[in-house]
Amino acid sequence: MHFSTRAIHDGQEPEATTGAVNVPVFLTSTYAQESVGVVKFADYARGDNPTRAALEAVLASLEDAEFAVAFSSGLSAVDAVLRTLQPGQRVMMSTDAYGGTYRMLTNVFGSWGLRTDIVDLSDLEAVASSWVDGTAMVWAETPSNPFLRIVDIAALAELAHARGAQLVVDNTFATPYLQTPLTLGADVVVHSTTKYLGGHSDVIGGAVVTNDAVLAERVKFLQYAVGAIPGPLDCYLVMRGIRTLGVRMDRHQENAERVVAFLSGHVDVERVWYPGLASHPNHDVAAKQMSGFGGMVSVEVSGGAARAKWFVERTRLFTLAESLGGVESLIEVPASMTHLSTGGTLLEVPGNLVRLSVGIEDAADLVEDLRQALA
Ligand SMILES: *Cc1c(COP(=O)(O)O)cnc(C)c1O
């Protein structure tokens, strides 16, 4: 089956006893046992919940994977993957990444004994030449946050595997609609389902997806043993979002192209970062491994940080807010908002950078809003 058919049907068959077309939200913490230790579905809802199982089934299907494990946030999914490592091992991550992942690696797992090396993962020669023994995991985001850099997943997987390391891809920005990293050779996919998968800015969630049975079992164990599970209503909301992912993503991209065309010609915009632009440094790799370029756009405005602040405070439709991937357009200044924790590090971003999550409103209204805000 094709993508949107799977998004709407996989894991979501009509409910057996009533025929309800939606997966029920199973609000239960425990399950009656038929006799001691004999259970119908599970013994306790931290371990298993049918609504969560349905979400995990559709997530696995969309990533062309065997296993998906849902979490209460993107960061708890990241946490579970990092917990599969041992103290003393190293993680290589990019110069351009979600600030929270960097913060977890350094401020949480640093004292636990993980070492983090920062390398521009879109530069494969740099990855090879700066490789340190003991690197067990390469952590890539593509498109990355906030510069929308592209990492060649197949080439990086080969390079990591040749050195005995696993490749994790945070697929939050692309979603499985635009790219399936596991089919390109990655070992693990991580998601913040809070973003495009949920799609309506009404839920926080995360997921780990893989074909590696041993790793999946460990992550499933961590979901149970550490306990960062998503509630059943949250699982339902993510699943409802997933059902329209294809149509939403098409519109996000169409609108992003209109916004990019407008901003590229604007006198007060120094540079537009969008993987669909031929001028983007990794455009060829993006065109090779993605079926579209997504709905995220970053721009550097002239006039520095003060002008960036002025710009984002004057939009009327684009809401000044962190996060991304919802139906409504959002705008933010990474240096003082989402990426504040990277200040003074190799991941620091310039103050004149503005990140836009282009929503699915009418493109003409979005362009007009940006025009008046920049005027
Ligand atoms: C938001 C985000 C996360 C963290 O997810 P939460 O759901 O906020 O915990 C991780 N990676 C990327 C790329 C994100 O955008």
The ligand as a Tripos MOL2 file, in Angstrom:
@<TRIPOS>MOLECULE
LIG
   15    15     1     0     0
SMALL
NO_CHARGES

@<TRIPOS>ATOM
      1 C1         11.1540   19.2450   19.0740 C.3       1 LIG1
      2 C2         12.2680   18.3930   18.6590 C.ar      1 LIG1
      3 C3         12.7930   17.4120   19.5110 C.ar      1 LIG1
      4 C4         12.2870   17.2290   20.9360 C.3       1 LIG1
      5 O1         10.9690   16.8160   20.9530 O.3       1 LIG1
      6 P1          9.9190   17.1700   22.1200 P.3       1 LIG1
      7 O2          8.6920   16.5070   21.6350 O.co2     1 LIG1
      8 O3          9.8230   18.6560   22.2140 O.co2     1 LIG1
      9 O4         10.4620   16.5770   23.3790 O.co2     1 LIG1
     10 C5         13.8110   16.6100   19.0480 C.ar      1 LIG1
     11 N1         14.3160   16.7720   17.7960 N.ar      1 LIG1
     12 C6         13.8510   17.7130   16.9600 C.ar      1 LIG1
     13 C7         14.4400   17.8370   15.5940 C.3       1 LIG1
     14 C8         12.8130   18.5540   17.3530 C.ar      1 LIG1
     15 O5         12.3720   19.4880   16.5200 O.3       1 LIG1
@<TRIPOS>BOND
     1     1     2 1
     2     2     3 ar
     3     2    14 ar
     4     3     4 1
     5     3    10 ar
     6     4     5 1
     7     5     6 1
     8     6     7 2
     9     6     8 1
    10     6     9 1
    11    10    11 ar
    12    11    12 ar
    13    12    13 1
    14    12    14 ar
    15    14    15 1
@<TRIPOS>SUBSTRUCTURE
     1 LIG1         1 GROUP 0 **** ****
